[in-house]
Amino acid sequence: MHFAQSEAEGLEVTFQEGGQVALLTINRPAARNALSSGVVAALGETMQTLHSHESVRVVVLTGAPPGFCAGSDLKELAGMSISDMATHEARTGQFVRSMQHLAKPVIAAVEGFALGGGFLLATGCDLVVTAENARWHLPEVALGWVPPWGLQTLVARVGPATGRRLAWGDRPLTGADLHRLGVADEVVAPGAALESALDLARRLAALPPAGVASTKRALSDVVVGAAETLDARATRLFAQDCESDSAQASLAKFARKTSKESR
């Protein structure tokens, strides 16, 4: 599948179009593709553009090597007030929820790692293709806070009991583990996630677009459910958790790391 380069090439989020498939790439490899404010805004703007882009029928979301996404940019968060952190996370959750209202399937292609917000960004997509050796983990509880958004789509995939266990994040899991639990839809050999996701996208793009869009809309309430309410509650709890000693210690560690790197 040939992709034409977009005008966004070289930015933190790049967009390429090949036939009826769009490839959206988080392009912050030095920051492990973390979800900075700029990345979240760019993803939201691009998805909104794709909503009315008639030539595109399916979107594949991936990350530049070495992995899919390491979650929220903790170095950025460490420089914010707790109120600003909560606002940033609320905006990120709003973007992830909006993917369920896009009139086209969104497929996550995961290589390397999907951590924290990267984990929940992937599960917020309609379909997930993962390399069997990809590292999946929700480390928020170990850092001292609840995942502030995205739990509803995880629960829609695995149920509340397994979702809660995954959210506690007592240990990292592999892509093969996640496929066995029902988090991922397809598991493939290392290095094959993107090509497999593009193959899946091409098959979906060959279907009548009205039927594909209507099927997604028909089931969106089941998938998203009370996500907005749950995210609002989780974000409030996140802000409260960030006042705790353990959370403050975690944030201070990232603040010191940022200070050292800026010298």
Buried (B, 14 or more C-beta within 10 A) or exposed (E): BEBEEBEBEEBBBBBBBBBBBBBBBBBBEEBBBBBBBBBBBBBBEBBEEBBEBEEBBBBBBBBBEEBBBBBBBBBBBBBBEBEEBBBBBBBBBBBBBBBBEBBBBBBBBBBBBBBBBBBBBBBBBBBBBBBBBBBBBBBBBEBBBBBBBBBBBBBBBBEEEBBEEBBEBEEEBBBBBBBEBEBBBBBBEEEBBBEBBBBBBBEBBEEEBEEBBEEBEEEBEEBBBEBBEBBBBBBBBBBBBBEEEBBEEBBEEBBEEBEEEEE
